[in-house]
Amino acid sequence: MGPIILFLILMAGFCTLVFFKWPPEYYKEKKVISVYNWSVMGLSAMVCGAWIFKTYALYNTDPRWKLIASGGALGLLCVILLVAFLARNFWIFRAPRQGGFF
């Protein structure tokens, strides 16, 4: 289980780097993008925290509950950040010629 957790830590770091490193450059209001980015990070923290709490509530007698909780939280973080990255760059803050919401 250790190599899987290490892989998930690296993937979560990579997803976080991609999420913050490549915002849409054509959008002029950087504050709106920053609010979106930190809102997604807050949402992911709440979802991962809920996952950890649920795992503790269900598997607290199992000695491996910490591995299950951390693996699930890291996996959820990767999925949330990648979906939010794709939504941000290709749907919400589209290039002006494609028509966007803001």
Protein Blocks (a to p, Z undefined) as FASTA:
>chain_A
ZZmmmmmmmmmmmmmmmmmmmccfkbmblmlmmmmmmmmmmmmmmmmmmmmmmmmmmmmm
pmklmmmmmmmmmmmmmmmmmmmmmmmmmmmmgcfklopaZZ
